[in-house]
Amino acid sequence: MSKRPINAEVSPRYKNEPVERMIRRFLKKVKKNRIIEEYRERQYYKKPSEKRKRESLKREKVLEKLRIERENAH
């Protein structure tokens, strides 16, 4: 998570670009920058120990998935 503010801004690419397309580009940009996820994470306080535990579990899941893929490849 970054501490700096992120401003997601979209302007028309050409003169008569449809609003729906601009909205779609805006939503993609917001999703790419993880703005909504970060907002939801910050809604409630999590103890540092909880954060570490969650990250550790996430890391273990990824490693397990990679291990299974490696076994299936051979």
C-alpha positions in Angstrom: 0.0 0.0 0.0 1.3 3.4 -0.9 1.0 6.4 1.3 0.8 8.8 -1.6 -2.6 9.9 -3.0 -3.6 8.4 -6.3 -5.7 10.5 -8.6 -7.5 8.5 -11.3 -8.4 10.9 -14.1 -9.7 10.2 -17.6 -10.1 12.7 -20.4 -11.6 12.1 -23.9 -9.1 10.7 -26.4 -10.9 12.3 -29.3 -13.6 14.8 -29.9 -16.8 12.7 -29.7 -15.6 9.7 -27.6 -18.6 8.0 -25.9 -19.0 8.6 -22.2 -19.4 4.8 -21.7 -16.0 4.2 -23.1 -14.5 6.8 -20.9 -16.2 5.3 -17.8 -14.8 1.9 -18.8 -11.3 3.3 -19.1 -11.7 5.0 -15.7 -12.8 1.8 -14.1 -9.8 -0.1 -15.5 -7.5 2.5 -14.2 -9.1 2.4 -10.8 -8.8 -1.4 -10.7 -5.2 -1.3 -11.9 -4.2 1.1 -9.1 -6.1 -1.0 -6.5 -7.9 2.1 -5.2 -11.1 0.3 -4.2 -9.2 -2.6 -2.6 -7.0 -0.2 -0.6 -10.1 1.7 0.6 -11.7 -1.5 1.8 -8.6 -2.6 3.6 -8.3 0.8 5.4 -11.9 0.8 6.5 -11.1 -1.1 9.6 -7.9 -1.2 11.8 -5.9 -4.3 11.6 -3.2 -5.1 14.1 0.3 -5.4 12.6 0.4 -9.0 13.8 -2.8 -9.7 11.8 -1.3 -8.1 8.7 1.8 -10.2 9.0 -0.2 -13.3 9.5 -2.4 -12.6 6.5 0.6 -11.8 4.3 2.3 -15.0 5.4 -0.7 -17.1 4.6 -1.0 -15.4 1.2 2.7 -16.2 0.5 2.3 -19.8 1.5 -0.7 -20.2 -0.9 1.3 -18.8 -3.8 4.3 -21.0 -3.1 2.0 -24.1 -2.8 0.4 -23.3 -6.1 3.8 -22.9 -7.8 4.9 -26.2 -6.2 1.9 -28.0 -7.6 2.3 -26.5 -11.0 6.0 -27.5 -11.1 5.1 -31.1 -10.1 2.4 -31.3 -12.8 4.9 -29.9 -15.4 7.4 -32.8 -14.9 
